[in-house]
Amino acid sequence: MKPSDRPNPEQRSNNAMLVFCAGAGLCILAYVLGVGAVIGAAFSGGDPAVVVGSVFGAVGVALMGVVGVLMLIVGGVWMIVRVIADQSGGAEEKRYRDIQR
């Protein structure tokens, strides 16, 4: 393996940011669809089929919101842990800095 083929230890993945942003997207989508489910139930005119559909939609949207909040928490904690780990200055990071100089 040539030295140029070695992975760069300073290049990190963006998975924590993707989880956080997906959670934020789910929360926003849950809010928008939740408002639509409530409006659909309110303007149903008493039609039982529309009311039942709106109730199932509201339950599904609430679960989507909960999953979104959990993803926000996991992504946020993951990013904070990565920042703290990057500040610790592990041995491979010091070795990498010595090679660059």
C-alpha positions as CSV (number, residue, x, y, z in Angstrom):
1,M,0.0,0.0,0.0
2,K,1.5,3.3,-1.1
3,P,1.4,6.2,1.4
4,S,-0.9,8.1,-0.9
5,D,-3.4,5.3,-0.7
6,R,-3.8,5.5,3.1
7,P,-7.1,7.0,4.3
8,N,-7.0,10.5,5.6
9,P,-7.7,10.4,9.4
10,E,-9.0,13.9,9.3
11,Q,-11.7,13.1,6.8
12,R,-14.8,12.1,8.8
13,S,-18.1,10.9,7.6
14,N,-21.2,13.0,7.6
15,N,-23.5,10.4,9.1
16,A,-24.2,12.3,12.3
17,M,-25.3,15.4,10.3
18,L,-27.5,13.2,8.0
19,V,-29.3,11.6,11.0
20,F,-29.9,15.0,12.5
21,C,-31.2,16.6,9.3
22,A,-33.4,13.6,8.6
23,G,-34.9,13.9,12.1
24,A,-35.5,17.6,11.5
25,G,-37.2,16.8,8.1
26,L,-39.4,14.2,9.8
27,C,-40.5,16.7,12.5
28,I,-41.3,19.3,9.9
29,L,-43.2,16.8,7.8
30,A,-45.1,15.5,10.8
31,Y,-46.2,19.0,11.7
32,V,-47.4,19.8,8.2
33,L,-49.2,16.5,7.8
34,G,-50.6,16.7,11.4
35,V,-52.2,20.1,10.6
36,G,-53.7,18.5,7.5
37,A,-55.1,15.5,9.5
38,V,-56.7,17.8,12.1
39,I,-58.2,20.1,9.4
40,G,-59.5,17.0,7.5
41,A,-61.2,15.7,10.7
42,A,-62.7,19.1,11.5
43,F,-64.1,19.6,8.0
44,S,-65.2,16.0,7.4
45,G,-68.9,16.8,8.0
46,G,-69.3,13.8,10.3
47,D,-68.5,11.2,7.6
48,P,-67.2,8.3,9.6
49,A,-64.8,7.1,7.0
50,V,-63.0,10.4,6.8
51,V,-62.9,10.7,10.6
52,V,-61.4,7.2,11.0
53,G,-58.9,8.0,8.2
54,S,-58.0,11.2,9.8
55,V,-57.5,9.6,13.2
56,F,-55.2,6.9,11.7
57,G,-53.4,9.6,9.9
58,A,-53.0,11.6,13.1
59,V,-51.6,8.6,14.9
60,G,-49.2,7.8,12.1
61,V,-48.0,11.4,12.0
62,A,-47.5,11.5,15.8
63,L,-45.3,8.4,15.6
64,M,-43.4,10.0,12.7
65,G,-42.9,13.1,14.9
66,V,-41.6,10.9,17.8
67,V,-39.1,9.1,15.5
68,G,-38.0,12.5,14.2
69,V,-37.3,13.8,17.7
70,L,-35.4,10.7,18.6
71,M,-33.3,11.1,15.4
72,L,-32.7,14.7,16.3
73,I,-31.5,13.7,19.8
74,V,-29.3,10.9,18.5
75,G,-27.8,13.0,15.8
76,G,-27.1,16.0,18.1
77,V,-25.5,13.8,20.8
78,W,-23.4,12.1,18.1
79,M,-22.2,15.4,16.7
80,I,-21.3,16.6,20.2
81,V,-19.4,13.4,21.0
82,R,-17.5,13.7,17.7
83,V,-16.5,17.3,18.5
84,I,-15.2,16.2,21.9
85,A,-13.4,13.3,20.4
86,D,-11.8,15.5,17.8
87,Q,-10.5,17.8,20.5
88,S,-8.9,15.0,22.5
89,G,-6.0,14.6,20.0
90,G,-5.5,10.9,19.6
91,A,-2.2,9.2,18.8
92,E,-3.1,8.8,15.1
93,E,-3.8,12.5,14.8
94,K,-0.4,13.4,16.2
95,R,1.3,10.9,13.9
96,Y,-0.6,12.4,11.0
97,R,0.5,15.9,11.9
98,D,4.1,14.8,12.1
99,I,4.0,13.3,8.6
100,Q,2.5,16.5,7.1
101,R,5.3,18.7,8.5
